[in-house]
Amino acid sequence: MDRVKELIATFFYTGYSPVASGTAGTAGALLVAWILPASIHYGLACAAIALFVFAVGVPLGTWAEKRYGKKDPGPFVIDEVAGYFVALLRLDGTKPEIGELCVAFFLFRLFDVVKPFPARNMESIRGGWGIMLDDIFAGLYALLGVIVYRQYFLDMPL
């Protein structure tokens, strides 16, 4: 069972990237977002993925802290997956173009590193809750940036 937990927690081992494991995990999420079919309601799919990964990530985050012996261990990257899919929430349901997926990627990584209020405060919450919540807030900030990008650079509705 620990191997299955490790597979999920590291998002198919992307968390073991020797450089920037969080970026590698987010890149894996970008790949999933890119291959999602356009025939679905994209916003609902992203919300469902983010909620599911969050629900699985909270207990797995607590497990990962024990396994790796530290708070928010580097190999644990499904928090990045959940946060990235928050950044992709869409009201219109359409699938974003690859450029918009990349904008969401870069904005999410920026806010995940900078951790504006209250994201940094979330890290102080113990266990998987803290690990997951700071990335959810980074995803919300990135979502605001994606909305601005759509409105002012693509001239598209929400």
GURO-840335 format. One record per residue: residue in three letters; chain; x, y, z of N, C-alpha, C in turn. Coordinates in Angstrom, 3 decimals, always signed. Example, Ala and Ser with C-alpha at 12.3 -4.5 7.8 and 13.67 -1.06 7.14 Angstrom:
# residues 2
{'ALA','A',{+13.190,-5.690,+7.800},{+12.300,-4.500,+7.800},{+13.200,-3.300,+7.800}} {'SER','A',{+12.850,-2.250,+7.080},{+13.670,-1.060,+7.140},{+12.900,+0.030,+7.870}} 
This chain:
# residues 158
{'MET','A',{+0.818,-1.196,+0.000},{+0.000,+0.000,+0.000},{+0.868,+1.269,+0.000}} {'ASP','A',{+2.036,+1.209,+0.644},{+2.920,+2.375,+0.649},{+3.379,+2.738,-0.759}} {'ARG','A',{+3.533,+1.759,-1.638},{+3.938,+2.060,-3.019},{+2.851,+2.821,-3.764}} {'VAL','A',{+1.609,+2.469,-3.527},{+0.495,+3.182,-4.161},{+0.437,+4.615,-3.622}} {'LYS','A',{+0.585,+4.766,-2.313},{+0.597,+6.107,-1.718},{+1.736,+6.932,-2.296}} {'GLU','A',{+2.906,+6.325,-2.423},{+4.064,+7.031,-2.979},{+3.815,+7.442,-4.429}} {'LEU','A',{+3.232,+6.544,-5.217},{+2.925,+6.837,-6.621},{+2.014,+8.058,-6.731}} {'ILE','A',{+0.993,+8.101,-5.884},{+0.038,+9.207,-5.922},{+0.666,+10.478,-5.363}} {'ALA','A',{+1.305,+10.370,-4.194},{+1.880,+11.543,-3.522},{+2.937,+12.230,-4.379}} {'THR','A',{+3.683,+11.447,-5.145},{+4.742,+12.007,-5.992},{+4.246,+12.280,-7.407}} {'PHE','A',{+2.958,+12.129,-7.616},{+2.324,+12.283,-8.927},{+3.123,+11.544,-10.003}} {'PHE','A',{+3.059,+10.234,-9.873},{+3.733,+9.323,-10.803},{+5.238,+9.570,-10.833}} {'TYR','A',{+5.777,+9.792,-9.649},{+7.218,+9.942,-9.403},{+7.824,+11.242,-9.946}} {'THR','A',{+7.007,+12.169,-10.417},{+7.571,+13.458,-10.843},{+8.176,+14.204,-9.663}} {'GLY','A',{+7.704,+13.895,-8.462},{+8.236,+14.526,-7.267},{+9.678,+14.148,-6.961}} {'TYR','A',{+10.177,+13.132,-7.650},{+11.574,+12.732,-7.462},{+12.512,+13.402,-8.454}} {'SER','A',{+12.014,+14.390,-9.153},{+12.881,+15.140,-10.062},{+14.047,+15.705,-9.252}} {'PRO','A',{+15.268,+15.560,-9.763},{+16.418,+16.052,-8.998},{+16.470,+17.583,-8.896}} {'VAL','A',{+15.739,+18.261,-9.757},{+15.696,+19.728,-9.744},{+14.234,+20.157,-9.779}} {'ALA','A',{+13.864,+21.045,-8.887},{+12.538,+21.677,-8.892},{+11.399,+20.661,-8.964}} {'SER','A',{+11.284,+19.845,-7.936},{+10.262,+18.797,-7.936},{+8.850,+19.381,-8.037}} {'GLY','A',{+8.597,+20.527,-7.416},{+7.272,+21.154,-7.522},{+6.947,+21.571,-8.941}} {'THR','A',{+7.942,+22.064,-9.644},{+7.754,+22.440,-11.046},{+7.512,+21.202,-11.898}} {'ALA','A',{+8.230,+20.123,-11.599},{+8.031,+18.871,-12.339},{+6.620,+18.332,-12.105}} {'GLY','A',{+6.146,+18.388,-10.864},{+4.783,+17.946,-10.574},{+3.748,+18.797,-11.283}} {'THR','A',{+3.978,+20.108,-11.314},{+3.056,+21.010,-12.009},{+3.088,+20.748,-13.509}} {'ALA','A',{+4.259,+20.442,-14.051},{+4.362,+20.111,-15.482},{+3.564,+18.848,-15.790}} {'GLY','A',{+3.594,+17.887,-14.877},{+2.764,+16.691,-15.053},{+1.292,+17.034,-15.061}} {'ALA','A',{+0.886,+17.969,-14.194},{-0.510,+18.412,-14.164},{-0.876,+19.140,-15.453}} {'LEU','A',{+0.053,+19.942,-15.976},{-0.185,+20.632,-17.248},{-0.434,+19.614,-18.359}} {'LEU','A',{+0.329,+18.543,-18.357},{+0.131,+17.496,-19.367},{-1.268,+16.892,-19.256}} {'VAL','A',{-1.701,+16.605,-18.047},{-3.056,+16.068,-17.845},{-4.088,+17.080,-18.335}} {'ALA','A',{-3.905,+18.361,-17.981},{-4.847,+19.402,-18.407},{-4.905,+19.515,-19.921}} {'TRP','A',{-3.767,+19.363,-20.563},{-3.693,+19.471,-22.018},{-4.406,+18.314,-22.713}} {'ILE','A',{-4.349,+17.100,-22.124},{-4.966,+15.945,-22.793},{-6.434,+15.743,-22.424}} {'LEU','A',{-6.945,+16.540,-21.475},{-8.375,+16.433,-21.183},{-9.167,+16.753,-22.449}} {'PRO','A',{-10.200,+15.978,-22.721},{-10.961,+16.224,-23.961},{-11.736,+17.538,-23.922}} {'ALA','A',{-11.829,+18.164,-25.072},{-12.550,+19.433,-25.200},{-14.057,+19.231,-25.123}} {'SER','A',{-14.507,+17.990,-25.245},{-15.939,+17.716,-25.269},{-16.588,+17.780,-23.886}} {'ILE','A',{-15.794,+17.908,-22.829},{-16.343,+17.988,-21.483},{-16.450,+19.451,-21.056}} {'HIS','A',{-17.174,+19.696,-19.975},{-17.195,+21.044,-19.404},{-15.883,+21.193,-18.643}} {'TYR','A',{-14.978,+21.955,-19.203},{-13.609,+22.017,-18.694},{-13.536,+22.550,-17.266}} {'GLY','A',{-14.317,+23.556,-16.945},{-14.308,+24.124,-15.594},{-14.757,+23.126,-14.548}} {'LEU','A',{-15.816,+22.379,-14.863},{-16.293,+21.359,-13.927},{-15.269,+20.235,-13.774}} {'ALA','A',{-14.634,+19.866,-14.873},{-13.606,+18.819,-14.808},{-12.441,+19.266,-13.931}} {'CYS','A',{-12.008,+20.507,-14.092},{-10.902,+21.027,-13.283},{-11.289,+21.108,-11.819}} {'ALA','A',{-12.525,+21.534,-11.545},{-13.000,+21.604,-10.162},{-13.042,+20.212,-9.544}} {'ALA','A',{-13.538,+19.236,-10.306},{-13.612,+17.865,-9.797},{-12.218,+17.295,-9.529}} {'ILE','A',{-11.293,+17.547,-10.440},{-9.925,+17.061,-10.252},{-9.299,+17.719,-9.025}} {'ALA','A',{-9.435,+19.038,-8.921},{-8.848,+19.758,-7.783},{-9.434,+19.263,-6.459}} {'LEU','A',{-10.745,+19.083,-6.405},{-11.393,+18.600,-5.180},{-10.959,+17.184,-4.837}} {'PHE','A',{-10.907,+16.322,-5.830},{-10.498,+14.935,-5.595},{-9.056,+14.870,-5.109}} {'VAL','A',{-8.164,+15.588,-5.794},{-6.751,+15.569,-5.414},{-6.574,+16.178,-4.021}} {'PHE','A',{-7.324,+17.235,-3.717},{-7.261,+17.829,-2.385},{-7.698,+16.811,-1.331}} {'ALA','A',{-8.817,+16.153,-1.575},{-9.342,+15.176,-0.605},{-8.365,+14.025,-0.377}} {'VAL','A',{-7.724,+13.576,-1.424},{-6.730,+12.509,-1.304},{-5.431,+13.055,-0.705}} {'GLY','A',{-5.105,+14.293,-1.034},{-3.841,+14.884,-0.634},{-3.727,+15.188,+0.841}} {'VAL','A',{-4.821,+15.519,+1.498},{-4.750,+15.857,+2.925},{-4.221,+14.668,+3.736}} {'PRO','A',{-4.838,+13.491,+3.652},{-4.273,+12.376,+4.419},{-2.909,+11.920,+3.888}} {'LEU','A',{-2.714,+11.989,+2.580},{-1.415,+11.602,+2.031},{-0.313,+12.567,+2.450}} {'GLY','A',{-0.635,+13.839,+2.623},{+0.353,+14.805,+3.081},{+0.850,+14.470,+4.478}} {'THR','A',{-0.075,+14.072,+5.347},{+0.306,+13.664,+6.699},{+1.170,+12.406,+6.633}} {'TRP','A',{+0.784,+11.462,+5.787},{+1.584,+10.245,+5.587},{+2.978,+10.588,+5.068}} {'ALA','A',{+3.064,+11.488,+4.093},{+4.350,+11.848,+3.483},{+5.277,+12.516,+4.492}} {'GLU','A',{+4.722,+13.342,+5.367},{+5.569,+13.972,+6.385},{+6.213,+12.924,+7.283}} {'LYS','A',{+5.460,+11.892,+7.623},{+6.027,+10.813,+8.443},{+7.035,+9.997,+7.648}} {'ARG','A',{+6.706,+9.694,+6.411},{+7.590,+8.872,+5.587},{+8.930,+9.559,+5.316}} {'TYR','A',{+8.884,+10.839,+4.960},{+10.109,+11.556,+4.583},{+10.748,+12.301,+5.754}} {'GLY','A',{+10.046,+12.356,+6.888},{+10.605,+12.932,+8.101},{+10.765,+14.440,+8.101}} {'LYS','A',{+9.924,+15.140,+7.333},{+9.985,+16.598,+7.337},{+8.662,+17.193,+6.903}} {'LYS','A',{+8.473,+18.463,+7.243},{+7.274,+19.208,+6.869},{+7.298,+19.492,+5.369}} {'ASP','A',{+6.190,+19.248,+4.701},{+6.036,+19.487,+3.261},{+7.247,+18.974,+2.473}} {'PRO','A',{+7.446,+17.657,+2.469},{+8.621,+17.090,+1.798},{+8.604,+17.321,+0.288}} {'GLY','A',{+9.776,+17.517,-0.288},{+9.925,+17.813,-1.709},{+9.260,+16.820,-2.647}} {'PRO','A',{+9.368,+15.506,-2.405},{+8.752,+14.556,-3.338},{+7.223,+14.626,-3.380}} {'PHE','A',{+6.607,+15.178,-2.346},{+5.146,+15.285,-2.297},{+4.714,+16.443,-3.191}} {'VAL','A',{+4.149,+16.133,-4.350},{+3.810,+17.182,-5.315},{+2.342,+17.201,-5.747}} {'ILE','A',{+1.506,+16.345,-5.147},{+0.107,+16.423,-5.593},{-0.571,+17.696,-5.102}} {'ASP','A',{+0.054,+18.379,-4.150},{-0.473,+19.694,-3.776},{-0.351,+20.660,-4.944}} {'GLU','A',{+0.729,+20.535,-5.720},{+0.881,+21.358,-6.925},{-0.168,+21.002,-7.971}} {'VAL','A',{-0.509,+19.740,-8.063},{-1.529,+19.303,-9.026},{-2.872,+19.948,-8.676}} {'ALA','A',{-3.252,+19.875,-7.406},{-4.523,+20.478,-6.982},{-4.515,+21.983,-7.233}} {'GLY','A',{-3.429,+22.656,-6.849},{-3.340,+24.104,-7.037},{-3.387,+24.511,-8.495}} {'TYR','A',{-2.709,+23.746,-9.354},{-2.710,+24.071,-10.781},{-4.119,+23.950,-11.365}} {'PHE','A',{-4.859,+22.923,-10.958},{-6.212,+22.774,-11.494},{-7.161,+23.848,-10.957}} {'VAL','A',{-6.881,+24.388,-9.780},{-7.641,+25.553,-9.307},{-7.394,+26.729,-10.249}} {'ALA','A',{-6.159,+26.891,-10.681},{-5.814,+27.995,-11.593},{-6.518,+27.874,-12.939}} {'LEU','A',{-7.021,+26.700,-13.267},{-7.669,+26.471,-14.564},{-9.194,+26.495,-14.508}} {'LEU','A',{-9.757,+26.819,-13.353},{-11.223,+26.848,-13.254},{-11.777,+27.849,-14.261}} {'ARG','A',{-12.827,+27.449,-14.947},{-13.400,+28.286,-16.006},{-14.918,+28.262,-15.892}} {'LEU','A',{-15.509,+29.425,-16.029},{-16.963,+29.505,-15.982},{-17.596,+29.127,-17.312}} {'ASP','A',{-16.897,+29.395,-18.401},{-17.497,+29.142,-19.715},{-17.404,+27.676,-20.143}} {'GLY','A',{-16.604,+26.877,-19.476},{-16.545,+25.452,-19.764},{-15.677,+25.052,-20.933}} {'THR','A',{-15.107,+26.012,-21.640},{-14.300,+25.672,-22.812},{-12.877,+25.292,-22.413}} {'LYS','A',{-12.251,+24.518,-23.255},{-10.876,+24.099,-23.013},{-9.916,+25.221,-23.412}} {'PRO','A',{-8.968,+25.552,-22.522},{-8.010,+26.606,-22.873},{-7.003,+26.136,-23.911}} {'GLU','A',{-6.489,+27.101,-24.649},{-5.412,+26.811,-25.594},{-4.131,+26.562,-24.804}} {'ILE','A',{-3.136,+25.988,-25.451},{-1.880,+25.657,-24.787},{-1.217,+26.905,-24.191}} {'GLY','A',{-1.334,+28.045,-24.844},{-0.754,+29.273,-24.314},{-1.345,+29.645,-22.962}} {'GLU','A',{-2.647,+29.496,-22.837},{-3.307,+29.805,-21.567},{-2.924,+28.785,-20.497}} {'LEU','A',{-2.778,+27.525,-20.886},{-2.307,+26.508,-19.940},{-0.915,+26.867,-19.422}} {'CYS','A',{-0.084,+27.395,-20.301},{+1.280,+27.795,-19.911},{+1.265,+29.033,-19.021}} {'VAL','A',{+0.383,+29.994,-19.323},{+0.250,+31.170,-18.464},{-0.166,+30.727,-17.062}} {'ALA','A',{-1.129,+29.824,-16.978},{-1.573,+29.304,-15.674},{-0.410,+28.601,-14.966}} {'PHE','A',{+0.388,+27.857,-15.723},{+1.550,+27.160,-15.155},{+2.522,+28.161,-14.533}} {'PHE','A',{+2.919,+29.161,-15.298},{+3.907,+30.122,-14.803},{+3.363,+30.953,-13.642}} {'LEU','A',{+2.106,+31.376,-13.739},{+1.517,+32.137,-12.637},{+1.394,+31.290,-11.381}} {'PHE','A',{+0.974,+30.045,-11.541},{+0.863,+29.175,-10.367},{+2.227,+28.966,-9.719}} {'ARG','A',{+3.241,+28.695,-10.520},{+4.580,+28.477,-9.947},{+5.067,+29.748,-9.251}} {'LEU','A',{+4.802,+30.905,-9.835},{+5.198,+32.174,-9.220},{+4.542,+32.331,-7.846}} {'PHE','A',{+3.220,+32.158,-7.797},{+2.514,+32.348,-6.536},{+2.799,+31.235,-5.539}} {'ASP','A',{+3.143,+30.053,-6.027},{+3.513,+28.965,-5.122},{+4.858,+29.249,-4.451}} {'VAL','A',{+5.753,+29.916,-5.157},{+7.064,+30.262,-4.596},{+6.959,+31.502,-3.702}} {'VAL','A',{+6.270,+32.532,-4.185},{+6.158,+33.799,-3.453},{+5.244,+33.653,-2.228}} {'LYS','A',{+4.193,+32.883,-2.371},{+3.216,+32.614,-1.308},{+2.636,+33.892,-0.682}} {'PRO','A',{+1.867,+34.660,-1.466},{+1.228,+35.853,-0.891},{+0.176,+35.459,+0.149}} {'PHE','A',{-0.176,+36.421,+0.995},{-1.166,+36.181,+2.039},{-2.457,+35.652,+1.434}} {'PRO','A',{-3.048,+34.658,+2.012},{-2.712,+33.924,+3.222},{-1.969,+32.608,+2.962}} {'ALA','A',{-1.451,+32.418,+1.755},{-0.810,+31.147,+1.414},{+0.313,+30.793,+2.391}} {'ARG','A',{+1.186,+31.737,+2.696},{+2.301,+31.459,+3.608},{+1.785,+31.038,+4.983}} {'ASN','A',{+0.708,+31.652,+5.433},{+0.128,+31.313,+6.736},{-0.404,+29.881,+6.768}} {'MET','A',{-0.841,+29.383,+5.630},{-1.386,+28.028,+5.570},{-0.324,+26.979,+5.888}} {'GLU','A',{+0.927,+27.296,+5.588},{+2.008,+26.347,+5.842},{+2.148,+26.007,+7.321}} {'SER','A',{+1.688,+26.880,+8.195},{+1.821,+26.626,+9.630},{+0.782,+25.628,+10.139}} {'ILE','A',{-0.220,+25.335,+9.336},{-1.217,+24.335,+9.718},{-0.559,+22.963,+9.637}} {'ARG','A',{-0.785,+22.163,+10.631},{-0.112,+20.866,+10.720},{-0.648,+19.857,+9.712}} {'GLY','A',{+0.259,+18.964,+9.309},{-0.109,+17.830,+8.472},{-0.491,+18.192,+7.053}} {'GLY','A',{-1.275,+17.310,+6.464},{-1.661,+17.448,+5.072},{-2.491,+18.683,+4.773}} {'TRP','A',{-3.246,+19.180,+5.763},{-4.050,+20.377,+5.539},{-3.167,+21.556,+5.146}} {'GLY','A',{-2.113,+21.771,+5.896},{-1.217,+22.890,+5.603},{-0.512,+22.738,+4.273}} {'ILE','A',{-0.081,+21.507,+3.984},{+0.613,+21.246,+2.719},{-0.293,+21.573,+1.535}} {'MET','A',{-1.533,+21.150,+1.626},{-2.451,+21.315,+0.506},{-2.987,+22.748,+0.396}} {'LEU','A',{-3.308,+23.370,+1.511},{-3.984,+24.672,+1.465},{-3.119,+25.792,+0.893}} {'ASP','A',{-1.814,+25.774,+1.156},{-1.007,+26.872,+0.606},{-1.020,+26.833,-0.919}} {'ASP','A',{-1.081,+25.640,-1.498},{-1.131,+25.539,-2.964},{-2.505,+25.885,-3.520}} {'ILE','A',{-3.548,+25.626,-2.762},{-4.892,+26.033,-3.190},{-4.948,+27.562,-3.285}} {'PHE','A',{-4.387,+28.247,-2.293},{-4.375,+29.714,-2.340},{-3.491,+30.228,-3.469}} {'ALA','A',{-2.357,+29.573,-3.700},{-1.512,+29.961,-4.844},{-2.292,+29.764,-6.142}} {'GLY','A',{-3.071,+28.698,-6.218},{-3.909,+28.454,-7.389},{-4.974,+29.517,-7.572}} {'LEU','A',{-5.548,+30.003,-6.478},{-6.550,+31.070,-6.574},{-5.932,+32.366,-7.092}} {'TYR','A',{-4.733,+32.697,-6.604},{-4.038,+33.875,-7.129},{-3.733,+33.704,-8.617}} {'ALA','A',{-3.289,+32.522,-8.993},{-2.997,+32.265,-10.411},{-4.272,+32.359,-11.243}} {'LEU','A',{-5.382,+31.862,-10.701},{-6.665,+31.957,-11.399},{-7.024,+33.426,-11.674}} {'LEU','A',{-6.809,+34.287,-10.697},{-7.060,+35.719,-10.929},{-6.183,+36.239,-12.062}} {'GLY','A',{-4.940,+35.821,-12.092},{-4.041,+36.224,-13.169},{-4.491,+35.696,-14.517}} {'VAL','A',{-4.993,+34.476,-14.552},{-5.488,+33.893,-15.805},{-6.725,+34.654,-16.284}} {'ILE','A',{-7.577,+35.043,-15.339},{-8.761,+35.833,-15.711},{-8.337,+37.160,-16.337}} {'VAL','A',{-7.364,+37.826,-15.738},{-6.853,+39.080,-16.304},{-6.268,+38.822,-17.689}} {'TYR','A',{-5.509,+37.755,-17.831},{-4.917,+37.392,-19.124},{-6.013,+37.198,-20.176}} {'ARG','A',{-7.059,+36.467,-19.824},{-8.157,+36.223,-20.772},{-8.860,+37.522,-21.150}} {'GLN','A',{-9.107,+38.378,-20.179},{-9.860,+39.602,-20.425},{-9.069,+40.631,-21.245}} {'TYR','A',{-7.801,+40.780,-20.923},{-7.039,+41.876,-21.508},{-6.104,+41.471,-22.634}} {'PHE','A',{-5.727,+40.211,-22.668},{-4.793,+39.785,-23.715},{-5.459,+38.913,-24.768}} {'LEU','A',{-6.526,+38.231,-24.384},{-7.245,+37.408,-25.359},{-8.602,+37.989,-25.699}} {'ASP','A',{-9.039,+39.002,-24.921},{-10.344,+39.629,-25.105},{-11.451,+38.580,-25.155}} {'MET','A',{-11.407,+37.674,-24.157},{-12.383,+36.605,-24.085},{-13.185,+36.731,-22.786}} {'PRO','A',{-14.421,+36.294,-22.814},{-15.212,+36.310,-21.573},{-14.701,+35.247,-20.616}} {'LEU','A',{-15.133,+35.355,-19.353},{-14.760,+34.369,-18.350},{-15.269,+33.018,-18.769}} 
